[in-house]
Amino acid sequence: MKKLNFIFILGFISLFIYSTEISAQIHSSTGGGSWSDTLTWVNWKIPGPNDDVVVEGPVDVTGAECRNLVVQPNGILQNRSYTNYTLRVNGTVTNNGIIRNYPGWYNLYMTVSGDVINNGEWSNSYTYLNGDVDQTLSFSKEFSGYRLEDANPQSALIANTDLTFKNTKIDLNGSQLRLGQGGKLYIYGEWIFNGQIGGASSEVHLFDNAFLERVTLDNVALKGVINVYSSVVLEEESVIELD
């Protein structure tokens, strides 16, 4: 019996070590650097697809993948200046700092499979939401990336807060954006297109020549000057209220 217990304990320890190795939280240094450089990371380990990443300084992406991502208030996530680069996030992104293109040089592309939480500056060129299940959006600051696209129309986008987009092309790709009870969607410039927007007693506000294209509205009030490019359908109790 003692021998069996000993073997069981060794097996448990081995399993614990294995679990720790395949899934870890990795912090960048405050000085930052290239994602692919071991010196950028506190424990000298370059993050992999199963690792949670915390960005504490300026980190340049050179093509990478991780599980969950947090950008801290002093953190900056951007592409390396040489060309366009893509970061694949298999879980949730929480941005409390800056996500952007390298200033004046090429573009940062991101794919996100989990939820999106933005409390900072989010202004990179392309963000693709490709989750297999519904993904939630929570903004305390505006989203100003060039393009936000639902890359998996089988799942919906769920707004947990009011949402503000500035100069962002929003492609629902045939999917739904569900606003919360009384939730508000503010769009400044550019447009939202190709999908459905719904939510009990919710509102859509358009500013700076923003417009709708191929959108179905369900129980939504349109506010202000409404620019329509083509094919906007009002369902249920949707209304247009001119200021």
N, C-alpha and C positions, 0 to 999 in steps of 0.2 A: 504493500500500500504506500509506503514512504517513497518507493522508487517511482510509482505512478504519479504521486503528488509532485515529486521533483520534476518529472517530465512535463507535467501539466504547467507548472510554474515557468519552466524554461520556454515552453510553447507560448504562454501568455506574454512573457517578456519579449520574445522574438516578434510576436504579432504587434505589440505596442511600438517597438522600434521601427518595424516595417511601416506602420501607419504614420508614424512621425516623419519618416523619410519621404513618403509619397505625397504628403500634404503638410505644408508649413506656411507660416506667415513670414514674409521676407521684407525687410525695411531697407530703403535706400539710405545712403548717408545724406547729411544736409548739404554736402557739396555736390551731390549728384554725379552725372556723367552719362556714358553710353549704357543702355540697357544690357548690351552684350558684353560688358566689361565687368569682371569679377570685383574690381575695386570700387564699383558704384554701390555695391551692396554690403551692408554691415557685416554679414557673416561670410562674405566672399562667395556667395552662391548665386548664380544667375537663375532667376525664376523660370519655372516651367509651367506647363498647362494645368497642373494640379495645385499650384502654389497661390496663396493669397498675397497680394503685393500692397505695400504701403509706401507711397512716394513722399519723401520728406524734403526733397530738393529738386533742382532741375534735372530731369532724366530724358534723354533722347532715345526714341524708339528706332531700332534698326530692323524691324520685323520680329515680332515676339508674340507670346501667348501666356495667359495666366488664368487663374480661376476667378477670384474676386479682386477688385482693385479699389483702393482708397487713395485719393490725392489730398494730402494735408494742406492747411492754409499756406504754408511756405513752399509747397510742392508745385512743380511745373512739369507737365507731360507734353512732349512735342516730338515731331519726327526729327531724325538726324538730317542735317542740311544737304546731304549729298543727292537725295532723290525722294520720291514718295515712299512712305513706309506704312505698314498696317500692323495694328495691335489687335489681337483677338482676345476678348474677355469672355470666358465661359460662364460667368456668374454676374454679380451685381457690380455696377460702377457707382461709387460715391465720390463726388468731386466737391471738395471744400477749398480748392486752390485754383489752378489754371490748367485747362486742356486746350491746346492751340496748335496751329502750324508753326514750324520754326520760322521766326520773323523774316519775311522776305524770300524764303527758300522752300519751294515745293509744299507738299501736303501731308497731313496725318490722316490716315483712314482708320476707323475703328469699327469692329463688329462686337455687339454686346448681346449675350444670350439671356441675361437676367434683367433685373430692375435698373432704372436710371434715377439717380438722386443728384440734383445739381444745386449746390450752394455757393458756387463760385463763378469763374469765367469759363464758358465752354464754347469755343469758337473755331474748332478745327474744321476742315473742309467737309468730310463725309463721315456720317455715323449710321451704321446699318444695324437695325434691331432684328435679330434672327432667332429669337426664342421659340421653342416648340410649344410653350404654354404662354398664357397671357403675361405681359410685362407691364409693370407699373411705372409711371412717371411722377416724380415728386420734385418740384422746383421751388426754391425760395429766391432764386435769381433767374434772369432771363437766359434763354438758350439762344445763341447767336451763331451756331455753326452754319456753313453754307447749305448743307443738305442733311435732312433726317429722313430715313426710309425704313418702313416696316418691310423687312426682307422675307418675312414668313407670314403671308396673309391668313394662314390657318389659325393663328393666334391673334388676340386683340391687344390694343394698348389701353391701359386703365390709368386715368388721371387721379392721383391721390391728393393733389392740390390744384389750385388755379395754375394755369400754364401760360407763360409768356414767351413768344418767339419773335426774334428780331432779325429780319433779312435772311430767313431760313426757308428753303424750299422743303415742304413737308409732303412726302409721298406716302400715302396710306396703302398703296399697292393692292387695292381691293379689300382692305381690312377695315376694322372699326377703331375709332377713338371714342372711348366711353368717359364722359365727364361725370364727376360726382354730383350728388344732389345740390343744386344751386351753383354748380361749378362754373368757372369762367375761363374762356380761351381767348387770349389776346394775341393778335398777329399784326406785326409791324413790317410792311413791305413784303415782297414776294407773295407766295400763295400756298394754299393747302389743296390737295387734289386727290382724286381717284379713291374714294372710300366713303364711309359713313361716320357721322358725328352724332352722338346721342347722349342723353342724360336728363334726368328729371329736373325741369325748371332751370336748365343750364343756359349759358349765354356765350355767343361768339362775337367778339369785337374786332373790327378790321380798321387799320390805320395806315397812313402813308401809302395809299394806292394798293394795299394788299387785296387779293381777290380769291374767289372760290372757282374751282373747276372740277366737273364731274363728281360732285359731292351730294350725298343724301343726308338730310338733317332730320332727326327724330326727336321731337319734344325739345327743340332748341329755339331760343330767341336770337335773331340776328340784330345787332345793334349798330347804329351809326350809318355811314355811307357804305353801301354794299356793292362791291364790284364783282360781277359774274362774267367769267370767260366763256363757259359753256355748261349746260346741263346741270343745274342745281335743282334738286327735288326736295320739297317740304312735306314731311309726313307728320301724322298725329297732330300734336298741338304746337308745331313749330310756327313762329310768327316772325315778321319783319317789323322792327320798331325804329323809325327814323328819328335821329336827334334833332 
